[in-house]
Amino acid sequence: MQCTHWLVVNCLCCQIDDVQMDNILELIESGKSQGAKLMCGGKRIGHTGYFVQPTVFADVKCNMRIAREEVRLICY
């Protein structure tokens, strides 16, 4: 399995609902807790809508959840 040391978790876009936004934020937290280095982003934007900052990780290992799970996004 080919692994990257950099991983972009999401682009700037609105998630479809609070469930999807919570899933993205949970995935970001798992990356931090498993030792990936959060380079930028990773937080909710504002208090209305379901926006998450563009998120980039470094030092991602193949066995980390953020490297294994597919994140499906629709960005406009």
Kinemage of the C-alpha trace (Angstrom):
@kinemage 1
@onewidth
@group {chain A} dominant
@subgroup {mainchain}
@vectorlist {calphas} color= white
{ca met a 1} P 0.000 0.000 0.000
{ca gln a 2} L 1.356 3.394 -1.011
{ca cys a 3} L 1.111 6.008 1.718
{ca thr a 4} L 1.536 9.718 1.726
{ca his a 5} L 3.031 11.877 4.396
{ca trp a 6} L 0.599 14.700 3.564
{ca leu a 7} L -3.153 14.368 3.534
{ca val a 8} L -5.883 16.883 2.739
{ca val a 9} L -8.995 15.883 4.710
{ca asn a 10} L -11.447 18.355 3.250
{ca cys a 11} L -11.779 21.363 1.001
{ca leu a 12} L -13.760 24.445 1.927
{ca cys a 13} L -17.342 23.426 1.409
{ca cys a 14} L -20.587 23.109 3.279
{ca gln a 15} L -21.355 19.652 4.611
{ca ile a 16} L -24.850 18.347 3.922
{ca asp a 17} L -25.955 18.248 7.578
{ca asp a 18} L -24.741 18.163 11.173
{ca val a 19} L -24.156 14.392 11.013
{ca gln a 20} L -21.714 14.732 8.089
{ca met a 21} L -19.996 17.722 9.702
{ca asp a 22} L -19.601 15.816 12.976
{ca asn a 23} L -18.137 12.847 11.036
{ca ile a 24} L -15.553 15.123 9.399
{ca leu a 25} L -14.650 16.775 12.725
{ca glu a 26} L -14.375 13.342 14.384
{ca leu a 27} L -12.064 12.163 11.593
{ca ile a 28} L -9.892 15.249 12.105
{ca glu a 29} L -9.708 14.573 15.862
{ca ser a 30} L -8.716 10.956 15.216
{ca gly a 31} L -5.840 12.143 13.026
{ca lys a 32} L -4.546 14.387 15.789
{ca ser a 33} L -4.925 11.710 18.467
{ca gln a 34} L -3.116 9.122 16.303
{ca gly a 35} L -0.098 11.383 15.868
{ca ala a 36} L -0.619 13.133 12.535
{ca lys a 37} L 0.441 16.779 12.596
{ca leu a 38} L -2.373 19.224 11.858
{ca met a 39} L -0.803 21.829 9.557
{ca cys a 40} L -3.845 24.047 9.077
{ca gly a 41} L -7.606 24.147 9.478
{ca gly a 42} L -9.571 21.438 11.194
{ca lys a 43} L -12.240 23.556 12.876
{ca arg a 44} L -15.825 24.520 12.228
{ca ile a 45} L -16.385 27.901 10.594
{ca gly a 46} L -19.037 30.026 12.301
{ca his a 47} L -22.122 28.940 14.209
{ca thr a 48} L -24.627 28.583 11.383
{ca gly a 49} L -24.369 26.226 8.452
{ca tyr a 50} L -22.067 23.230 8.315
{ca phe a 51} L -18.735 24.652 7.173
{ca val a 52} L -15.382 23.124 8.109
{ca gln a 53} L -12.047 24.826 7.431
{ca pro a 54} L -9.843 23.297 4.722
{ca thr a 55} L -7.695 20.780 6.601
{ca val a 56} L -4.177 19.524 5.888
{ca phe a 57} L -2.220 16.942 7.887
{ca ala a 58} L 1.474 16.018 7.768
{ca asp a 59} L 3.227 12.880 9.056
{ca val a 60} L 0.303 10.618 8.130
{ca lys a 61} L 0.978 6.890 8.471
{ca cys a 62} L -0.732 4.103 6.499
{ca asn a 63} L -2.415 2.624 9.561
{ca met a 64} L -4.063 5.881 10.672
{ca arg a 65} L -7.810 6.209 10.305
{ca ile a 66} L -7.482 9.377 8.207
{ca ala a 67} L -5.352 7.451 5.695
{ca arg a 68} L -7.679 4.422 5.567
{ca glu a 69} L -11.152 5.958 5.435
{ca glu a 70} L -12.503 7.616 2.345
{ca val a 71} L -13.912 11.101 2.784
{ca arg a 72} L -16.513 11.899 0.146
{ca leu a 73} L -17.047 15.568 -0.455
{ca ile a 74} L -19.071 17.581 -2.908
{ca cys a 75} L -17.497 20.989 -3.385
{ca tyr a 76} L -18.969 23.756 -5.494
